[in-house]
Amino acid sequence: MSAPAFDTLRRAQLRSVATAFLRIRPLVVGPVAPLVLVALWAGGAPHAQLVALAAVFASVLGFFGLEAWRSRRVEVGERWLRGSLKLTVVLL
C-alpha cells in the first residue's frame, strides 16, 4: 500500500471511530454524573459544592449532547476530535 493510500485509509478510519465515540459519549458519561452527586451528598459534601458540580456536569453533558447531535450530521475529523478531547480535559 502506498503512503498516500495508507494516510487516506487511516484518516477515514479515524473519522469513523471519532464520530462513533462522540455519538455515544453522552450515554456513557451521563449516568455517572448523578451517581457522583449522590455519593458526594451521602459523604456530607457542602451544598454549594454539590450545586457547583451539578452545574458543571450539566454544562459538560450539554456540550457532549451537542457534539453527539452534530456528529449524526457531519463526520468528525481528527482536528475536531483533538479539540474536543482537550476541552473535555479542561472541563473536567
N, C-alpha and C positions, 0 to 999 in steps of 0.2 A: 504494500500500500504506500502510495506517495505521501510525502509530508503534508501537502495541501489537502489531500483527501482525508488523511487522518485528523487534521485540525478541524475540518468541516464536520466529520463524524463526531468528534469529541464535543464540539460546540452544540451540536444537535442533541446529543445525549445529556449534556449539562442543562440545556434549556428544558428538556423533558423532565428531568429529575427535580430541578429547581421549581418548575411550575407545579408539579405534583406535591412537593414539600410545602410550598406556600398555600396550596389549596387545603391541605389537611391540618396545618399548624394550629388554627384556632380550635379545632376539635380535640387536639391533643393537649394543648395548654389550658383551654377553657375550664375543664373540670378541676384543675389543680388549684386555681385561684380561690374558690370558696373553701376548699379543704385547708389551705394555708391560713385563711382568715379565721376559720373555726378553731384551728389548732392554736393560733395566737390568742384568740379570745379565751379559750379554755386555759391557756397558760397565764392569763392575767395581764395581757398586754394593755397598755393605756388606750382609752377610747380614741384619742387623737391619732395615735399610730395606726389603729385599725381603719379609721376613716381615710387617712392619707394613703395607706396601702391599697384600700379598695378603689380610690380614685386612680392610682397608678395602674392597677390591674385593669380597670375599665378602659383607660386610655390605650394600654398595650393591646388588649383584646379588640378594641375598636380598630386600631391600626392593622392588626392581624386580619380582622374581618374584611376591611377594605382591600387589603392585599389579596386575600382569597378571592374576593369578588372580581378584582382586576385580573387575576391570573386565570379566571374562567373565560376571559375575553381576549387576552393577549398572552402569548408565551413569554416567559420571563427569561431575560438574558443574564449572562454572568455578572455584568456590572450592577444590574438591579439586585441580584441575589446578594452580592458582596455588600452593597449599601444597606440592604435590609438587615443582614446579619450584624453589621456594625451598629446600626440604630438599635437593634434588639439588645446588644450588649450594653449600650449607653442607658437604655430604658430600665434594664434590669439592675 
